[in-house]
């Protein structure tokens, strides 16, 4: 009878180790397929709406805030429009020039 208990315990331990290793293997390959990229590149700002933080116009540069990849990011901004952008104005980023966002008024896009 003690022999039967040892056999059942050995089989149970073997199956437990096998199933645990199988789960670890599945998790390893599942996580390997996921791509996590929190790096923010200047090109990622193009096509996003932002809010003016520091006022600017065609002759000066200012700062806008955009929501990018779940984070609020501040970006230097310039414009070619004759309009003066004030804090709180909505803008749309159309291009990046030397790490500065070229923006237009959000109303002009719609």
N, C-alpha and C positions, 0 to 999 in steps of 0.2 A: 504494500500500500504506500509506503514512503517513496518507493521507486516511482510510482505513478504521479505523485505530487511533484517530484523533482522534474519529471518529463514535462508535465503541464507548465510548470514555472519556466523551464528552459524555452519551451515553445512560445509562451507568452512574452518573455523578454526578447526573444528573437524577432517576433512579429512587431513588437513595440519599437525596437531599434530600426527595423526596416521601414515601417510607416513614418517614423520621425525623420529618418534620412530622406525619404521620398518627399515629405512636406518641405524640408529645408531645400532640397533640390528644386522644387517647383517655385518656391519663393525667390531663390537665387536667380533663376532664369527669368522670372517675371520682372524682378527689379532691374535686371540687366537691360531689358527692352525699354524701360522708361528712360526718357531723356529729360534731365533736369537742367535748365539753362536760366540762371538768374542774371547772367551777364546782360547788361543793357548797352546796345550799340546805338550810335547816333542815327542810323537808318531806321531803327525801330520807332522813332518819333514821328516819321512821315505818315500822314493820314490820320493823326490823332487830333482831337479837340483839346484845347487847354484854356486856362484862365490866366489873365494878365495879373502879375504880382507887382511888377515895377513898370510904371508907364514908359511908353516909347512912341516914336513916330519914324518917318522915313529918314530923318537926319540923326537919329540916336538909336541906341539899343536898349533893351529892357529885359525883363525876365517873365517867363510864363511857367505855369505849373501844369503838368499833364499826369494822368493816371496811366501808368505803364506796368504791366505784369503784376498788378496788385499793389504797386507802390506809387506814392506821389513823388514825382521827379521834377526838379526845377531846371529849366533850360534857358540859356540866353537866347533872346529873340530879336529879329530885325524884320522890317517890312519895306515894301516898295510902294505901298498905298499912301495916298495923301492924308489919310485919316490918322488922328492921334488916338492911340489905345490907352485907356485908363484902367486902373485896378478894377478887377471884377468883370471886364469885357471878355466875351468868349471869342477865341481865335481858332483857326484851323491851320495846321502845319502842312505846307506844300512841298518843302524842300529843306535840305540841310546844306549850309555853306560854312565851311571852316568851323564846325561844331556850334554853329548858331542856327536856330530854326527860322526859316523864312516863313512868315505867317500872313494870312489874310483874315479879314473879319469873317466870323462864322456865318453871318447873315448873307454874305456874298456867295456862299457855297450852296445854299438852299434855294 
